[in-house]
Amino acid sequence: MRKIISILAVLILVVSSIFAYSLDKILLKDFNTVMTLAKYEGKGAIIVFSDSNCAYCKKLKVETLVDKKVQQLLANNFIIGEIYPTDEKANFNGKIYSYRDLFSGFGIRGTPTLVFFQSNGKPITYLPGYVGPTDFQTILRYIAKKEYAHKVSFKEFAQTHDTFMGTPTVLEISTEMGKYILAHDPMALKIDKTPSKDADHYTRYVVEGKNAKSIANDMMKSGFYSVFVVR
């Protein structure tokens, strides 16, 4: 019995080192939700153009998107979602398109293809094909730090071995924005007091109450990354 318990303990440690969250907390399934959350939370957006019969799409999800550091980088800097070529509707740049239209409009020739957007919905770049967790971490850091805007080539950046995980940020939001975030972002949590220092620093905290700003400032000092103060 002790041997079995020891084996289980090792397995738990191995699994916990691979991923921090279940995939459905990280990877959303609705284009409009991704873009709205990115706007409200001031984060970049990533849309994974996928197909149910695509082996490399599945590989991306079971190998790359479950990597712990990948998940933490996504939690701090991006809202990510996956769409398929269906007739489901998306609102992009004030116009209504089907997901099938988006595949055509973005010139998707193979899956998976990842399209990166600024928080305002402006496309940045795209990444065709599968990429492993280590390389994806580098890509996320490059885009999150906006190195492309500083005219730094990706090849040059990849040689720096950067360890950036995100910039701790306090963002003031309206009551309606807070309600939307809590209803649609699986990574969001509502609080009205300062969490303990050993609480998850990668959760997106929505802070309410008369002491919200003070709580948010305390959280920044403790290294929490995403704090939204409801005005």
C-alpha positions as a LaTeX table, in Angstrom:
\begin{tabular}{lrrr}
\hline
Residue & $x$ (\AA) & $y$ (\AA) & $z$ (\AA) \\
\hline
Met1 & 0.00 & 0.00 & 0.00 \\
Arg2 & 2.82 & 2.44 & 0.88 \\
Lys3 & 4.48 & 1.70 & $-2.46$ \\
Ile4 & 1.24 & 2.49 & $-4.31$ \\
Ile5 & 0.83 & 5.76 & $-2.38$ \\
Ser6 & 4.42 & 6.73 & $-3.23$ \\
Ile7 & 3.84 & 6.05 & $-6.92$ \\
Leu8 & 0.65 & 8.13 & $-6.88$ \\
Ala9 & 2.48 & 10.99 & $-5.16$ \\
Val10 & 5.17 & 10.97 & $-7.86$ \\
Leu11 & 2.53 & 10.95 & $-10.60$ \\
Ile12 & 0.77 & 13.92 & $-9.00$ \\
Leu13 & 4.04 & 15.86 & $-8.89$ \\
Val14 & 4.77 & 15.06 & $-12.53$ \\
Val15 & 1.30 & 16.08 & $-13.69$ \\
Ser16 & 1.34 & 19.31 & $-11.65$ \\
Ser17 & 4.66 & 20.26 & $-13.25$ \\
Ile18 & 3.16 & 19.84 & $-16.74$ \\
Phe19 & 0.08 & 22.02 & $-16.43$ \\
Ala20 & $-1.39$ & 24.50 & $-14.02$ \\
Tyr21 & $-5.01$ & 24.55 & $-15.20$ \\
Ser22 & $-7.48$ & 22.39 & $-17.07$ \\
Leu23 & $-7.52$ & 23.23 & $-20.77$ \\
Asp24 & $-11.11$ & 24.52 & $-20.71$ \\
Lys25 & $-10.01$ & 27.31 & $-18.34$ \\
Ile26 & $-7.35$ & 28.49 & $-20.78$ \\
Leu27 & $-8.84$ & 27.79 & $-24.23$ \\
Leu28 & $-12.19$ & 29.45 & $-24.94$ \\
Lys29 & $-14.59$ & 28.41 & $-27.70$ \\
Asp30 & $-16.16$ & 31.68 & $-28.83$ \\
Phe31 & $-14.56$ & 34.36 & $-31.03$ \\
Asn32 & $-16.66$ & 37.24 & $-29.69$ \\
Thr33 & $-15.91$ & 36.33 & $-26.07$ \\
Val34 & $-12.17$ & 36.19 & $-26.72$ \\
Met35 & $-12.11$ & 39.60 & $-28.40$ \\
Thr36 & $-14.35$ & 41.24 & $-25.78$ \\
Leu37 & $-12.34$ & 39.88 & $-22.86$ \\
Ala38 & $-9.09$ & 40.98 & $-24.53$ \\
Lys39 & $-10.50$ & 44.51 & $-24.85$ \\
Tyr40 & $-11.84$ & 44.67 & $-21.30$ \\
Glu41 & $-8.76$ & 43.11 & $-19.69$ \\
Gly42 & $-6.20$ & 44.96 & $-21.81$ \\
Lys43 & $-4.63$ & 41.72 & $-23.04$ \\
Gly44 & $-3.65$ & 40.38 & $-26.44$ \\
Ala45 & $-5.94$ & 37.91 & $-28.18$ \\
Ile46 & $-5.08$ & 34.66 & $-29.92$ \\
Ile47 & $-7.46$ & 32.77 & $-32.18$ \\
Val48 & $-6.56$ & 29.18 & $-33.02$ \\
Phe49 & $-8.07$ & 28.29 & $-36.39$ \\
Ser50 & $-8.65$ & 24.59 & $-36.00$ \\
Asp51 & $-10.36$ & 21.52 & $-37.44$ \\
Ser52 & $-11.86$ & 18.54 & $-35.65$ \\
Asn53 & $-9.98$ & 16.10 & $-37.90$ \\
Cys54 & $-6.61$ & 17.87 & $-37.54$ \\
Ala55 & $-4.04$ & 15.72 & $-35.72$ \\
Tyr56 & $-1.68$ & 18.64 & $-35.14$ \\
Cys57 & $-4.52$ & 20.71 & $-33.65$ \\
Lys58 & $-4.99$ & 17.98 & $-31.06$ \\
Lys59 & $-1.22$ & 17.81 & $-30.54$ \\
Leu60 & $-1.15$ & 21.56 & $-29.88$ \\
Lys61 & $-3.76$ & 21.13 & $-27.17$ \\
Val62 & $-2.43$ & 18.01 & $-25.48$ \\
Glu63 & 1.26 & 18.94 & $-25.60$ \\
Thr64 & 1.71 & 22.70 & $-25.90$ \\
Leu65 & $-1.33$ & 24.32 & $-24.28$ \\
Val66 & $-1.06$ & 22.15 & $-21.17$ \\
Asp67 & 2.52 & 23.21 & $-20.51$ \\
Lys68 & 2.67 & 25.05 & $-17.19$ \\
Lys69 & 4.77 & 28.01 & $-18.33$ \\
Val70 & 2.74 & 28.34 & $-21.52$ \\
Gln71 & $-0.44$ & 28.49 & $-19.44$ \\
Gln72 & 1.03 & 31.07 & $-17.09$ \\
Leu73 & 2.19 & 33.25 & $-19.98$ \\
Leu74 & $-1.25$ & 33.01 & $-21.54$ \\
Ala75 & $-2.96$ & 33.80 & $-18.23$ \\
Asn76 & $-0.89$ & 36.95 & $-17.75$ \\
Asn77 & $-0.82$ & 38.31 & $-21.29$ \\
Phe78 & $-3.46$ & 36.83 & $-23.59$ \\
Ile79 & $-7.00$ & 35.60 & $-24.07$ \\
Ile80 & $-6.95$ & 32.55 & $-26.33$ \\
Gly81 & $-9.76$ & 30.74 & $-28.13$ \\
Glu82 & $-10.27$ & 28.03 & $-30.73$ \\
Ile83 & $-12.72$ & 28.16 & $-33.64$ \\
Tyr84 & $-13.73$ & 25.72 & $-36.38$ \\
Pro85 & $-14.97$ & 26.45 & $-39.94$ \\
Thr86 & $-18.68$ & 26.57 & $-39.01$ \\
Asp87 & $-21.59$ & 28.94 & $-39.57$ \\
Glu88 & $-21.35$ & 30.32 & $-36.04$ \\
Lys89 & $-21.31$ & 34.12 & $-36.10$ \\
Ala90 & $-18.48$ & 36.48 & $-35.16$ \\
Asn91 & $-18.43$ & 40.26 & $-34.84$ \\
Phe92 & $-15.15$ & 41.55 & $-36.27$ \\
Asn93 & $-14.45$ & 45.22 & $-36.99$ \\
Gly94 & $-18.15$ & 46.03 & $-36.65$ \\
Lys95 & $-19.27$ & 43.46 & $-39.24$ \\
Ile96 & $-20.82$ & 40.03 & $-38.83$ \\
Tyr97 & $-19.04$ & 37.04 & $-40.31$ \\
Ser98 & $-19.41$ & 33.29 & $-39.98$ \\
Tyr99 & $-16.42$ & 31.41 & $-38.64$ \\
Arg100 & $-16.15$ & 29.94 & $-42.13$ \\
Asp101 & $-15.85$ & 33.50 & $-43.48$ \\
Leu102 & $-13.04$ & 34.21 & $-41.01$ \\
Phe103 & $-11.10$ & 31.18 & $-42.23$ \\
Ser104 & $-11.39$ & 32.53 & $-45.76$ \\
Gly105 & $-10.80$ & 36.18 & $-44.83$ \\
Phe106 & $-7.61$ & 35.42 & $-42.90$ \\
Gly107 & $-6.37$ & 33.15 & $-45.67$ \\
Ile108 & $-6.18$ & 30.05 & $-43.51$ \\
Arg109 & $-4.69$ & 27.30 & $-45.67$ \\
Gly110 & $-3.96$ & 24.74 & $-42.99$ \\
Thr111 & $-4.67$ & 24.00 & $-39.36$ \\
Pro112 & $-3.73$ & 24.80 & $-36.75$ \\
Thr113 & $-3.06$ & 28.44 & $-37.59$ \\
Leu114 & $-2.80$ & 30.93 & $-34.74$ \\
Val115 & $-3.64$ & 34.59 & $-35.38$ \\
Phe116 & $-2.45$ & 37.14 & $-32.82$ \\
Phe117 & $-4.32$ & 40.39 & $-32.15$ \\
Gln118 & $-3.78$ & 43.51 & $-30.08$ \\
Ser119 & $-6.32$ & 44.17 & $-27.32$ \\
Asn120 & $-8.18$ & 46.54 & $-29.70$ \\
Gly121 & $-8.69$ & 43.72 & $-32.22$ \\
Lys122 & $-5.99$ & 44.79 & $-34.68$ \\
Pro123 & $-4.18$ & 41.74 & $-36.14$ \\
Ile124 & $-0.45$ & 41.47 & $-35.35$ \\
Thr125 & 0.76 & 38.33 & $-37.06$ \\
Tyr126 & $-0.06$ & 34.67 & $-37.61$ \\
Leu127 & 1.63 & 31.38 & $-36.84$ \\
Pro128 & 0.90 & 28.45 & $-39.18$ \\
Gly129 & 1.30 & 24.87 & $-38.00$ \\
Tyr130 & 2.10 & 23.12 & $-34.76$ \\
Val131 & 4.73 & 24.54 & $-32.39$ \\
Gly132 & 6.06 & 22.86 & $-29.26$ \\
Pro133 & 5.84 & 24.33 & $-25.75$ \\
Thr134 & 9.40 & 25.67 & $-25.50$ \\
Asp135 & 9.22 & 27.52 & $-28.81$ \\
Phe136 & 5.69 & 28.71 & $-28.05$ \\
Gln137 & 6.87 & 30.24 & $-24.77$ \\
Thr138 & 9.41 & 32.28 & $-26.73$ \\
Ile139 & 6.78 & 33.38 & $-29.24$ \\
Leu140 & 4.40 & 34.44 & $-26.48$ \\
Arg141 & 7.12 & 36.46 & $-24.76$ \\
Tyr142 & 8.15 & 38.12 & $-28.02$ \\
Ile143 & 4.61 & 39.25 & $-28.77$ \\
Ala144 & 3.62 & 40.08 & $-25.18$ \\
Lys145 & 6.66 & 42.38 & $-24.86$ \\
Lys146 & 5.83 & 43.94 & $-28.27$ \\
Glu147 & 9.36 & 43.33 & $-29.45$ \\
Tyr148 & 8.05 & 43.35 & $-33.03$ \\
Ala149 & 7.14 & 47.04 & $-32.55$ \\
His150 & 10.68 & 47.75 & $-31.36$ \\
Lys151 & 12.07 & 46.30 & $-34.61$ \\
Val152 & 13.64 & 43.37 & $-32.79$ \\
Ser153 & 13.69 & 40.29 & $-35.00$ \\
Phe154 & 12.28 & 37.08 & $-33.57$ \\
Lys155 & 15.56 & 35.30 & $-34.32$ \\
Glu156 & 17.47 & 37.90 & $-32.31$ \\
Phe157 & 14.97 & 37.76 & $-29.44$ \\
Ala158 & 15.03 & 33.95 & $-29.31$ \\
Gln159 & 18.77 & 34.06 & $-28.60$ \\
Thr160 & 18.32 & 36.16 & $-25.44$ \\
His161 & 16.70 & 33.38 & $-23.36$ \\
Asp162 & 14.22 & 35.88 & $-21.93$ \\
Thr163 & 12.33 & 34.84 & $-18.76$ \\
Phe164 & 9.52 & 37.44 & $-18.93$ \\
Met165 & 6.20 & 36.14 & $-17.57$ \\
Gly166 & 4.13 & 39.34 & $-17.59$ \\
Thr167 & 3.88 & 42.80 & $-16.10$ \\
Pro168 & 1.79 & 43.06 & $-12.92$ \\
Thr169 & $-1.10$ & 45.35 & $-13.80$ \\
Val170 & $-3.99$ & 47.04 & $-12.03$ \\
Leu171 & $-6.77$ & 48.07 & $-14.39$ \\
Glu172 & $-9.89$ & 50.02 & $-13.46$ \\
Ile173 & $-13.07$ & 48.69 & $-15.08$ \\
Ser174 & $-16.77$ & 49.49 & $-15.01$ \\
Thr175 & $-19.36$ & 47.42 & $-13.17$ \\
Glu176 & $-20.65$ & 46.03 & $-16.47$ \\
Met177 & $-17.15$ & 45.05 & $-17.57$ \\
Gly178 & $-16.60$ & 43.33 & $-14.23$ \\
Lys179 & $-19.83$ & 41.35 & $-14.62$ \\
Tyr180 & $-18.86$ & 40.30 & $-18.15$ \\
Ile181 & $-15.38$ & 39.20 & $-17.10$ \\
Leu182 & $-16.70$ & 37.15 & $-14.19$ \\
Ala183 & $-19.39$ & 35.55 & $-16.37$ \\
His184 & $-17.18$ & 34.70 & $-19.35$ \\
Asp185 & $-13.57$ & 34.35 & $-18.20$ \\
Pro186 & $-12.92$ & 30.98 & $-16.51$ \\
Met187 & $-9.67$ & 32.40 & $-15.12$ \\
Ala188 & $-11.43$ & 35.27 & $-13.31$ \\
Leu189 & $-12.26$ & 35.34 & $-9.62$ \\
Lys190 & $-14.18$ & 37.96 & $-7.62$ \\
Ile191 & $-12.65$ & 39.04 & $-4.30$ \\
Asp192 & $-13.28$ & 41.74 & $-1.69$ \\
Lys193 & $-10.17$ & 41.30 & 0.43 \\
Thr194 & $-6.47$ & 40.74 & $-0.13$ \\
Pro195 & $-5.76$ & 37.08 & $-0.92$ \\
Ser196 & $-3.06$ & 35.21 & 0.93 \\
Lys197 & 0.45 & 35.42 & $-0.52$ \\
Asp198 & 0.34 & 31.74 & $-1.45$ \\
Ala199 & $-2.86$ & 32.21 & $-3.54$ \\
Asp200 & $-2.58$ & 31.67 & $-7.29$ \\
His201 & $-0.73$ & 34.70 & $-8.72$ \\
Tyr202 & $-1.90$ & 33.91 & $-12.27$ \\
Thr203 & $-5.65$ & 34.06 & $-11.62$ \\
Arg204 & $-7.35$ & 37.23 & $-12.92$ \\
Tyr205 & $-8.80$ & 38.93 & $-9.86$ \\
Val206 & $-11.82$ & 41.23 & $-9.99$ \\
Val207 & $-11.77$ & 43.39 & $-6.85$ \\
Glu208 & $-14.88$ & 45.13 & $-5.53$ \\
Gly209 & $-15.72$ & 47.13 & $-2.44$ \\
Lys210 & $-14.68$ & 50.40 & $-0.83$ \\
Asn211 & $-11.13$ & 49.16 & $-0.22$ \\
Ala212 & $-10.66$ & 47.82 & $-3.76$ \\
Lys213 & $-7.81$ & 50.16 & $-4.74$ \\
Ser214 & $-5.94$ & 49.51 & $-1.50$ \\
Ile215 & $-6.37$ & 45.76 & $-1.96$ \\
Ala216 & $-5.12$ & 46.00 & $-5.55$ \\
Asn217 & $-2.02$ & 47.94 & $-4.48$ \\
Asp218 & $-1.24$ & 45.32 & $-1.83$ \\
Met219 & $-1.62$ & 42.59 & $-4.47$ \\
Met220 & 0.82 & 44.33 & $-6.80$ \\
Lys221 & 3.42 & 44.40 & $-4.03$ \\
Ser222 & 2.88 & 40.66 & $-3.53$ \\
Gly223 & 3.42 & 39.85 & $-7.21$ \\
Phe224 & $-0.11$ & 39.18 & $-8.49$ \\
Tyr225 & $-0.25$ & 39.80 & $-12.23$ \\
Ser226 & $-3.83$ & 40.72 & $-13.25$ \\
Val227 & $-6.01$ & 42.79 & $-10.95$ \\
Phe228 & $-9.18$ & 44.55 & $-12.10$ \\
Val229 & $-10.67$ & 47.19 & $-9.83$ \\
Val230 & $-14.39$ & 47.81 & $-10.30$ \\
Arg231 & $-15.07$ & 51.54 & $-10.18$ \\
\hline
\end{tabular}
